[in-house]
Amino acid sequence: MWAAFWRLTTCRGVGMAPGQIPWTAVAQYGREQCGIDDPDDLDDFWDLIHTMDMEFLKPKGGEQASGAT
């Protein structure tokens, strides 16, 4: 699962801050690299990757304080 997450991080949009990994990238990866054909299994795969991504994107303690003026 970690390998999939780290590979999918290259698909995120970048602007002022990193964006979320798009569902389309997760679905394509799940189908092509993991052989996930069942829609329910694909939803489970999305839930896992999305949860990991949300945790990864959470502001870190020191970063919040340094940005405040």
PDB file of N, CA, C and O in Angstrom, chain B, residues numbered from 101:
ATOM      1  N   MET B 101       0.825  -1.191   0.000  1.00  0.00           N
ATOM      2  CA  MET B 101       0.000   0.000   0.000  1.00  0.00           C
ATOM      3  C   MET B 101       0.872   1.258   0.000  1.00  0.00           C
ATOM      4  O   MET B 101       0.573   2.231  -0.693  1.00  0.00           O
ATOM      5  N   TRP B 102       1.959   1.226   0.791  1.00  0.00           N
ATOM      6  CA  TRP B 102       2.839   2.401   0.831  1.00  0.00           C
ATOM      7  C   TRP B 102       3.440   2.676  -0.533  1.00  0.00           C
ATOM      8  O   TRP B 102       3.544   3.832  -0.945  1.00  0.00           O
ATOM      9  N   ALA B 103       3.834   1.630  -1.236  1.00  0.00           N
ATOM     10  CA  ALA B 103       4.422   1.815  -2.565  1.00  0.00           C
ATOM     11  C   ALA B 103       3.430   2.489  -3.501  1.00  0.00           C
ATOM     12  O   ALA B 103       3.801   3.392  -4.251  1.00  0.00           O
ATOM     13  N   ALA B 104       2.179   2.060  -3.463  1.00  0.00           N
ATOM     14  CA  ALA B 104       1.144   2.679  -4.299  1.00  0.00           C
ATOM     15  C   ALA B 104       0.971   4.149  -3.931  1.00  0.00           C
ATOM     16  O   ALA B 104       0.899   5.007  -4.811  1.00  0.00           O
ATOM     17  N   PHE B 105       0.906   4.438  -2.640  1.00  0.00           N
ATOM     18  CA  PHE B 105       0.739   5.822  -2.197  1.00  0.00           C
ATOM     19  C   PHE B 105       1.887   6.696  -2.694  1.00  0.00           C
ATOM     20  O   PHE B 105       1.649   7.768  -3.250  1.00  0.00           O
ATOM     21  N   TRP B 106       3.115   6.257  -2.504  1.00  0.00           N
ATOM     22  CA  TRP B 106       4.260   7.082  -2.909  1.00  0.00           C
ATOM     23  C   TRP B 106       4.327   7.253  -4.421  1.00  0.00           C
ATOM     24  O   TRP B 106       4.734   8.310  -4.904  1.00  0.00           O
ATOM     25  N   ARG B 107       3.937   6.235  -5.169  1.00  0.00           N
ATOM     26  CA  ARG B 107       3.896   6.390  -6.631  1.00  0.00           C
ATOM     27  C   ARG B 107       2.813   7.382  -7.035  1.00  0.00           C
ATOM     28  O   ARG B 107       3.010   8.180  -7.951  1.00  0.00           O
ATOM     29  N   LEU B 108       1.684   7.335  -6.360  1.00  0.00           N
ATOM     30  CA  LEU B 108       0.571   8.219  -6.701  1.00  0.00           C
ATOM     31  C   LEU B 108       0.814   9.670  -6.280  1.00  0.00           C
ATOM     32  O   LEU B 108       0.155  10.572  -6.797  1.00  0.00           O
ATOM     33  N   THR B 109       1.731   9.908  -5.366  1.00  0.00           N
ATOM     34  CA  THR B 109       2.007  11.297  -4.972  1.00  0.00           C
ATOM     35  C   THR B 109       2.547  12.110  -6.141  1.00  0.00           C
ATOM     36  O   THR B 109       2.471  13.339  -6.119  1.00  0.00           O
ATOM     37  N   THR B 110       3.084  11.458  -7.149  1.00  0.00           N
ATOM     38  CA  THR B 110       3.578  12.184  -8.322  1.00  0.00           C
ATOM     39  C   THR B 110       2.446  12.707  -9.187  1.00  0.00           C
ATOM     40  O   THR B 110       2.692  13.487 -10.107  1.00  0.00           O
ATOM     41  N   CYS B 111       1.213  12.302  -8.920  1.00  0.00           N
ATOM     42  CA  CYS B 111       0.052  12.713  -9.721  1.00  0.00           C
ATOM     43  C   CYS B 111      -0.659  13.933  -9.140  1.00  0.00           C
ATOM     44  O   CYS B 111      -1.565  14.477  -9.771  1.00  0.00           O
ATOM     45  N   ARG B 112      -0.262  14.364  -7.956  1.00  0.00           N
ATOM     46  CA  ARG B 112      -0.977  15.472  -7.319  1.00  0.00           C
ATOM     47  C   ARG B 112      -0.688  16.782  -8.034  1.00  0.00           C
ATOM     48  O   ARG B 112       0.393  16.985  -8.586  1.00  0.00           O
ATOM     49  N   GLY B 113      -1.677  17.665  -8.013  1.00  0.00           N
ATOM     50  CA  GLY B 113      -1.492  18.993  -8.567  1.00  0.00           C
ATOM     51  C   GLY B 113      -0.654  19.838  -7.619  1.00  0.00           C
ATOM     52  O   GLY B 113      -0.656  19.624  -6.407  1.00  0.00           O
ATOM     53  N   VAL B 114       0.055  20.790  -8.185  1.00  0.00           N
ATOM     54  CA  VAL B 114       0.881  21.664  -7.366  1.00  0.00           C
ATOM     55  C   VAL B 114       0.536  23.107  -7.723  1.00  0.00           C
ATOM     56  O   VAL B 114       0.549  23.497  -8.891  1.00  0.00           O
ATOM     57  N   GLY B 115       0.232  23.876  -6.705  1.00  0.00           N
ATOM     58  CA  GLY B 115      -0.034  25.298  -6.864  1.00  0.00           C
ATOM     59  C   GLY B 115       0.688  26.013  -5.746  1.00  0.00           C
ATOM     60  O   GLY B 115       1.905  25.896  -5.602  1.00  0.00           O
ATOM     61  N   MET B 116      -0.061  26.750  -4.960  1.00  0.00           N
ATOM     62  CA  MET B 116       0.520  27.403  -3.793  1.00  0.00           C
ATOM     63  C   MET B 116       0.923  26.359  -2.746  1.00  0.00           C
ATOM     64  O   MET B 116       1.831  26.580  -1.945  1.00  0.00           O
ATOM     65  N   ALA B 117       0.242  25.240  -2.772  1.00  0.00           N
ATOM     66  CA  ALA B 117       0.539  24.122  -1.870  1.00  0.00           C
ATOM     67  C   ALA B 117       0.210  22.839  -2.634  1.00  0.00           C
ATOM     68  O   ALA B 117      -0.528  22.878  -3.618  1.00  0.00           O
ATOM     69  N   PRO B 118       0.746  21.714  -2.193  1.00  0.00           N
ATOM     70  CA  PRO B 118       0.422  20.453  -2.881  1.00  0.00           C
ATOM     71  C   PRO B 118      -1.076  20.165  -2.816  1.00  0.00           C
ATOM     72  O   PRO B 118      -1.717  20.395  -1.791  1.00  0.00           O
ATOM     73  N   GLY B 119      -1.622  19.663  -3.910  1.00  0.00           N
ATOM     74  CA  GLY B 119      -3.029  19.286  -3.950  1.00  0.00           C
ATOM     75  C   GLY B 119      -3.211  17.825  -3.601  1.00  0.00           C
ATOM     76  O   GLY B 119      -2.247  17.097  -3.361  1.00  0.00           O
ATOM     77  N   GLN B 120      -4.451  17.415  -3.577  1.00  0.00           N
ATOM     78  CA  GLN B 120      -4.778  16.019  -3.279  1.00  0.00           C
ATOM     79  C   GLN B 120      -4.467  15.138  -4.481  1.00  0.00           C
ATOM     80  O   GLN B 120      -4.434  15.612  -5.617  1.00  0.00           O
ATOM     81  N   ILE B 121      -4.243  13.871  -4.228  1.00  0.00           N
ATOM     82  CA  ILE B 121      -4.095  12.900  -5.310  1.00  0.00           C
ATOM     83  C   ILE B 121      -5.482  12.726  -5.934  1.00  0.00           C
ATOM     84  O   ILE B 121      -6.439  12.433  -5.218  1.00  0.00           O
ATOM     85  N   PRO B 122      -5.610  12.899  -7.250  1.00  0.00           N
ATOM     86  CA  PRO B 122      -6.932  12.791  -7.871  1.00  0.00           C
ATOM     87  C   PRO B 122      -7.473  11.357  -7.881  1.00  0.00           C
ATOM     88  O   PRO B 122      -6.725  10.384  -7.981  1.00  0.00           O
ATOM     89  N   TRP B 123      -8.792  11.271  -7.775  1.00  0.00           N
ATOM     90  CA  TRP B 123      -9.457   9.974  -7.805  1.00  0.00           C
ATOM     91  C   TRP B 123      -9.146   9.233  -9.096  1.00  0.00           C
ATOM     92  O   TRP B 123      -8.952   8.018  -9.083  1.00  0.00           O
ATOM     93  N   THR B 124      -9.097   9.953 -10.208  1.00  0.00           N
ATOM     94  CA  THR B 124      -8.845   9.314 -11.500  1.00  0.00           C
ATOM     95  C   THR B 124      -7.494   8.602 -11.515  1.00  0.00           C
ATOM     96  O   THR B 124      -7.370   7.518 -12.087  1.00  0.00           O
ATOM     97  N   ALA B 125      -6.486   9.203 -10.893  1.00  0.00           N
ATOM     98  CA  ALA B 125      -5.157   8.574 -10.837  1.00  0.00           C
ATOM     99  C   ALA B 125      -5.196   7.320  -9.973  1.00  0.00           C
ATOM    100  O   ALA B 125      -4.593   6.304 -10.319  1.00  0.00           O
ATOM    101  N   VAL B 126      -5.905   7.391  -8.852  1.00  0.00           N
ATOM    102  CA  VAL B 126      -6.007   6.238  -7.952  1.00  0.00           C
ATOM    103  C   VAL B 126      -6.761   5.103  -8.643  1.00  0.00           C
ATOM    104  O   VAL B 126      -6.354   3.944  -8.563  1.00  0.00           O
ATOM    105  N   ALA B 127      -7.860   5.438  -9.322  1.00  0.00           N
ATOM    106  CA  ALA B 127      -8.645   4.414 -10.008  1.00  0.00           C
ATOM    107  C   ALA B 127      -7.834   3.751 -11.116  1.00  0.00           C
ATOM    108  O   ALA B 127      -7.857   2.528 -11.253  1.00  0.00           O
ATOM    109  N   GLN B 128      -7.121   4.543 -11.902  1.00  0.00           N
ATOM    110  CA  GLN B 128      -6.313   3.984 -12.980  1.00  0.00           C
ATOM    111  C   GLN B 128      -5.203   3.096 -12.422  1.00  0.00           C
ATOM    112  O   GLN B 128      -4.960   2.004 -12.935  1.00  0.00           O
ATOM    113  N   TYR B 129      -4.538   3.561 -11.380  1.00  0.00           N
ATOM    114  CA  TYR B 129      -3.478   2.769 -10.761  1.00  0.00           C
ATOM    115  C   TYR B 129      -4.043   1.460 -10.205  1.00  0.00           C
ATOM    116  O   TYR B 129      -3.461   0.391 -10.388  1.00  0.00           O
ATOM    117  N   GLY B 130      -5.174   1.563  -9.529  1.00  0.00           N
ATOM    118  CA  GLY B 130      -5.800   0.369  -8.954  1.00  0.00           C
ATOM    119  C   GLY B 130      -6.132  -0.668 -10.007  1.00  0.00           C
ATOM    120  O   GLY B 130      -5.915  -1.863  -9.808  1.00  0.00           O
ATOM    121  N   ARG B 131      -6.661  -0.201 -11.135  1.00  0.00           N
ATOM    122  CA  ARG B 131      -7.028  -1.135 -12.207  1.00  0.00           C
ATOM    123  C   ARG B 131      -5.795  -1.712 -12.900  1.00  0.00           C
ATOM    124  O   ARG B 131      -5.681  -2.924 -13.083  1.00  0.00           O
ATOM    125  N   GLU B 132      -4.872  -0.823 -13.284  1.00  0.00           N
ATOM    126  CA  GLU B 132      -3.749  -1.252 -14.126  1.00  0.00           C
ATOM    127  C   GLU B 132      -2.603  -1.903 -13.354  1.00  0.00           C
ATOM    128  O   GLU B 132      -1.990  -2.847 -13.853  1.00  0.00           O
ATOM    129  N   GLN B 133      -2.308  -1.426 -12.169  1.00  0.00           N
ATOM    130  CA  GLN B 133      -1.157  -1.936 -11.434  1.00  0.00           C
ATOM    131  C   GLN B 133      -1.525  -2.986 -10.387  1.00  0.00           C
ATOM    132  O   GLN B 133      -0.718  -3.857 -10.061  1.00  0.00           O
ATOM    133  N   CYS B 134      -2.745  -2.896  -9.865  1.00  0.00           N
ATOM    134  CA  CYS B 134      -3.153  -3.815  -8.796  1.00  0.00           C
ATOM    135  C   CYS B 134      -4.178  -4.840  -9.255  1.00  0.00           C
ATOM    136  O   CYS B 134      -4.504  -5.768  -8.514  1.00  0.00           O
ATOM    137  N   GLY B 135      -4.688  -4.681 -10.472  1.00  0.00           N
ATOM    138  CA  GLY B 135      -5.661  -5.636 -10.999  1.00  0.00           C
ATOM    139  C   GLY B 135      -7.011  -5.587 -10.307  1.00  0.00           C
ATOM    140  O   GLY B 135      -7.704  -6.602 -10.232  1.00  0.00           O
ATOM    141  N   ILE B 136      -7.398  -4.420  -9.800  1.00  0.00           N
ATOM    142  CA  ILE B 136      -8.678  -4.283  -9.102  1.00  0.00           C
ATOM    143  C   ILE B 136      -9.776  -4.062 -10.145  1.00  0.00           C
ATOM    144  O   ILE B 136      -9.784  -3.043 -10.837  1.00  0.00           O
ATOM    145  N   ASP B 137     -10.697  -5.013 -10.254  1.00  0.00           N
ATOM    146  CA  ASP B 137     -11.797  -4.918 -11.217  1.00  0.00           C
ATOM    147  C   ASP B 137     -13.128  -4.613 -10.548  1.00  0.00           C
ATOM    148  O   ASP B 137     -14.004  -3.998 -11.157  1.00  0.00           O
ATOM    149  N   ASP B 138     -13.285  -5.033  -9.318  1.00  0.00           N
ATOM    150  CA  ASP B 138     -14.556  -4.874  -8.605  1.00  0.00           C
ATOM    151  C   ASP B 138     -14.713  -3.420  -8.133  1.00  0.00           C
ATOM    152  O   ASP B 138     -13.808  -2.889  -7.488  1.00  0.00           O
ATOM    153  N   PRO B 139     -15.840  -2.772  -8.440  1.00  0.00           N
ATOM    154  CA  PRO B 139     -16.049  -1.383  -8.020  1.00  0.00           C
ATOM    155  C   PRO B 139     -15.966  -1.176  -6.502  1.00  0.00           C
ATOM    156  O   PRO B 139     -15.469  -0.147  -6.044  1.00  0.00           O
ATOM    157  N   ASP B 140     -16.448  -2.145  -5.728  1.00  0.00           N
ATOM    158  CA  ASP B 140     -16.373  -2.012  -4.268  1.00  0.00           C
ATOM    159  C   ASP B 140     -14.919  -2.074  -3.785  1.00  0.00           C
ATOM    160  O   ASP B 140     -14.528  -1.339  -2.878  1.00  0.00           O
ATOM    161  N   ASP B 141     -14.135  -2.946  -4.394  1.00  0.00           N
ATOM    162  CA  ASP B 141     -12.714  -3.022  -4.038  1.00  0.00           C
ATOM    163  C   ASP B 141     -11.985  -1.747  -4.447  1.00  0.00           C
ATOM    164  O   ASP B 141     -11.087  -1.285  -3.742  1.00  0.00           O
ATOM    165  N   LEU B 142     -12.371  -1.181  -5.586  1.00  0.00           N
ATOM    166  CA  LEU B 142     -11.768   0.071  -6.033  1.00  0.00           C
ATOM    167  C   LEU B 142     -12.111   1.205  -5.068  1.00  0.00           C
ATOM    168  O   LEU B 142     -11.269   2.056  -4.783  1.00  0.00           O
ATOM    169  N   ASP B 143     -13.343   1.217  -4.567  1.00  0.00           N
ATOM    170  CA  ASP B 143     -13.730   2.217  -3.557  1.00  0.00           C
ATOM    171  C   ASP B 143     -12.913   2.042  -2.278  1.00  0.00           C
ATOM    172  O   ASP B 143     -12.494   3.027  -1.670  1.00  0.00           O
ATOM    173  N   ASP B 144     -12.691   0.812  -1.876  1.00  0.00           N
ATOM    174  CA  ASP B 144     -11.870   0.548  -0.684  1.00  0.00           C
ATOM    175  C   ASP B 144     -10.433   1.029  -0.901  1.00  0.00           C
ATOM    176  O   ASP B 144      -9.826   1.618  -0.007  1.00  0.00           O
ATOM    177  N   PHE B 145      -9.899   0.772  -2.092  1.00  0.00           N
ATOM    178  CA  PHE B 145      -8.545   1.222  -2.425  1.00  0.00           C
ATOM    179  C   PHE B 145      -8.479   2.745  -2.363  1.00  0.00           C
ATOM    180  O   PHE B 145      -7.533   3.307  -1.812  1.00  0.00           O
ATOM    181  N   TRP B 146      -9.489   3.415  -2.930  1.00  0.00           N
ATOM    182  CA  TRP B 146      -9.562   4.879  -2.873  1.00  0.00           C
ATOM    183  C   TRP B 146      -9.601   5.363  -1.429  1.00  0.00           C
ATOM    184  O   TRP B 146      -8.878   6.290  -1.063  1.00  0.00           O
ATOM    185  N   ASP B 147     -10.435   4.744  -0.615  1.00  0.00           N
ATOM    186  CA  ASP B 147     -10.556   5.159   0.793  1.00  0.00           C
ATOM    187  C   ASP B 147      -9.208   5.080   1.504  1.00  0.00           C
ATOM    188  O   ASP B 147      -8.857   5.981   2.266  1.00  0.00           O
ATOM    189  N   LEU B 148      -8.458   4.020   1.263  1.00  0.00           N
ATOM    190  CA  LEU B 148      -7.149   3.871   1.903  1.00  0.00           C
ATOM    191  C   LEU B 148      -6.156   4.933   1.421  1.00  0.00           C
ATOM    192  O   LEU B 148      -5.502   5.592   2.229  1.00  0.00           O
ATOM    193  N   ILE B 149      -6.051   5.089   0.113  1.00  0.00           N
ATOM    194  CA  ILE B 149      -5.110   6.070  -0.444  1.00  0.00           C
ATOM    195  C   ILE B 149      -5.517   7.478  -0.041  1.00  0.00           C
ATOM    196  O   ILE B 149      -4.660   8.285   0.321  1.00  0.00           O
ATOM    197  N   HIS B 150      -6.805   7.788  -0.096  1.00  0.00           N
ATOM    198  CA  HIS B 150      -7.284   9.128   0.258  1.00  0.00           C
ATOM    199  C   HIS B 150      -7.023   9.446   1.735  1.00  0.00           C
ATOM    200  O   HIS B 150      -6.628  10.563   2.070  1.00  0.00           O
ATOM    201  N   THR B 151      -7.241   8.476   2.605  1.00  0.00           N
ATOM    202  CA  THR B 151      -6.979   8.675   4.030  1.00  0.00           C
ATOM    203  C   THR B 151      -5.492   8.930   4.268  1.00  0.00           C
ATOM    204  O   THR B 151      -5.129   9.811   5.047  1.00  0.00           O
ATOM    205  N   MET B 152      -4.641   8.170   3.605  1.00  0.00           N
ATOM    206  CA  MET B 152      -3.200   8.388   3.726  1.00  0.00           C
ATOM    207  C   MET B 152      -2.826   9.777   3.204  1.00  0.00           C
ATOM    208  O   MET B 152      -1.991  10.465   3.791  1.00  0.00           O
ATOM    209  N   ASP B 153      -3.444  10.175   2.110  1.00  0.00           N
ATOM    210  CA  ASP B 153      -3.152  11.474   1.505  1.00  0.00           C
ATOM    211  C   ASP B 153      -3.579  12.623   2.416  1.00  0.00           C
ATOM    212  O   ASP B 153      -2.849  13.604   2.561  1.00  0.00           O
ATOM    213  N   MET B 154      -4.750  12.507   3.023  1.00  0.00           N
ATOM    214  CA  MET B 154      -5.223  13.567   3.918  1.00  0.00           C
ATOM    215  C   MET B 154      -4.290  13.719   5.121  1.00  0.00           C
ATOM    216  O   MET B 154      -4.033  14.831   5.584  1.00  0.00           O
ATOM    217  N   GLU B 155      -3.794  12.604   5.612  1.00  0.00           N
ATOM    218  CA  GLU B 155      -2.848  12.650   6.735  1.00  0.00           C
ATOM    219  C   GLU B 155      -1.526  13.280   6.283  1.00  0.00           C
ATOM    220  O   GLU B 155      -0.932  14.080   7.006  1.00  0.00           O
ATOM    221  N   PHE B 156      -1.082  12.917   5.105  1.00  0.00           N
ATOM    222  CA  PHE B 156       0.161  13.459   4.552  1.00  0.00           C
ATOM    223  C   PHE B 156       0.068  14.973   4.355  1.00  0.00           C
ATOM    224  O   PHE B 156       1.046  15.690   4.568  1.00  0.00           O
ATOM    225  N   LEU B 157      -1.107  15.454   3.950  1.00  0.00           N
ATOM    226  CA  LEU B 157      -1.282  16.880   3.659  1.00  0.00           C
ATOM    227  C   LEU B 157      -1.585  17.736   4.884  1.00  0.00           C
ATOM    228  O   LEU B 157      -1.591  18.963   4.792  1.00  0.00           O
ATOM    229  N   LYS B 158      -1.834  17.107   6.025  1.00  0.00           N
ATOM    230  CA  LYS B 158      -2.100  17.885   7.238  1.00  0.00           C
ATOM    231  C   LYS B 158      -0.914  18.786   7.541  1.00  0.00           C
ATOM    232  O   LYS B 158       0.238  18.370   7.420  1.00  0.00           O
ATOM    233  N   PRO B 159      -1.204  20.038   7.942  1.00  0.00           N
ATOM    234  CA  PRO B 159      -0.094  20.926   8.326  1.00  0.00           C
ATOM    235  C   PRO B 159       0.664  20.338   9.512  1.00  0.00           C
ATOM    236  O   PRO B 159       0.072  19.772  10.430  1.00  0.00           O
ATOM    237  N   LYS B 160       1.959  20.483   9.471  1.00  0.00           N
ATOM    238  CA  LYS B 160       2.804  20.017  10.568  1.00  0.00           C
ATOM    239  C   LYS B 160       2.873  21.119  11.624  1.00  0.00           C
ATOM    240  O   LYS B 160       2.723  22.295  11.293  1.00  0.00           O
ATOM    241  N   GLY B 161       3.094  20.763  12.872  1.00  0.00           N
ATOM    242  CA  GLY B 161       3.093  21.713  13.970  1.00  0.00           C
ATOM    243  C   GLY B 161       3.970  22.939  13.751  1.00  0.00           C
ATOM    244  O   GLY B 161       3.501  24.060  13.948  1.00  0.00           O
ATOM    245  N   GLY B 162       5.212  22.766  13.355  1.00  0.00           N
ATOM    246  CA  GLY B 162       6.132  23.877  13.178  1.00  0.00           C
ATOM    247  C   GLY B 162       5.804  24.758  11.983  1.00  0.00           C
ATOM    248  O   GLY B 162       6.102  25.952  11.991  1.00  0.00           O
ATOM    249  N   GLU B 163       5.194  24.180  10.957  1.00  0.00           N
ATOM    250  CA  GLU B 163       4.882  24.936   9.748  1.00  0.00           C
ATOM    251  C   GLU B 163       3.771  25.944   9.995  1.00  0.00           C
ATOM    252  O   GLU B 163       3.810  27.040   9.437  1.00  0.00           O
ATOM    253  N   GLN B 164       2.791  25.610  10.807  1.00  0.00           N
ATOM    254  CA  GLN B 164       1.711  26.544  11.087  1.00  0.00           C
ATOM    255  C   GLN B 164       2.226  27.772  11.826  1.00  0.00           C
ATOM    256  O   GLN B 164       1.873  28.900  11.483  1.00  0.00           O
ATOM    257  N   ALA B 165       3.038  27.560  12.812  1.00  0.00           N
ATOM    258  CA  ALA B 165       3.522  28.668  13.623  1.00  0.00           C
ATOM    259  C   ALA B 165       4.423  29.590  12.804  1.00  0.00           C
ATOM    260  O   ALA B 165       4.376  30.805  12.999  1.00  0.00           O
ATOM    261  N   SER B 166       5.234  29.061  11.903  1.00  0.00           N
ATOM    262  CA  SER B 166       6.156  29.895  11.140  1.00  0.00           C
ATOM    263  C   SER B 166       5.441  30.741  10.108  1.00  0.00           C
ATOM    264  O   SER B 166       5.973  31.771   9.691  1.00  0.00           O
ATOM    265  N   GLY B 167       4.228  30.334   9.672  1.00  0.00           N
ATOM    266  CA  GLY B 167       3.491  31.092   8.675  1.00  0.00           C
ATOM    267  C   GLY B 167       2.640  32.208   9.262  1.00  0.00           C
ATOM    268  O   GLY B 167       2.188  33.081   8.522  1.00  0.00           O
ATOM    269  N   ALA B 168       2.414  32.202  10.554  1.00  0.00           N
ATOM    270  CA  ALA B 168       1.564  33.214  11.189  1.00  0.00           C
ATOM    271  C   ALA B 168       2.361  34.491  11.439  1.00  0.00           C
ATOM    272  O   ALA B 168       3.513  34.452  11.872  1.00  0.00           O
ATOM    273  N   THR B 169       1.717  35.625  11.156  1.00  0.00           N
ATOM    274  CA  THR B 169       2.361  36.922  11.420  1.00  0.00           C
ATOM    275  C   THR B 169       1.454  37.791  12.241  1.00  0.00           C
ATOM    276  O   THR B 169       1.814  38.922  12.569  1.00  0.00           O
TER     277      THR B 169
END
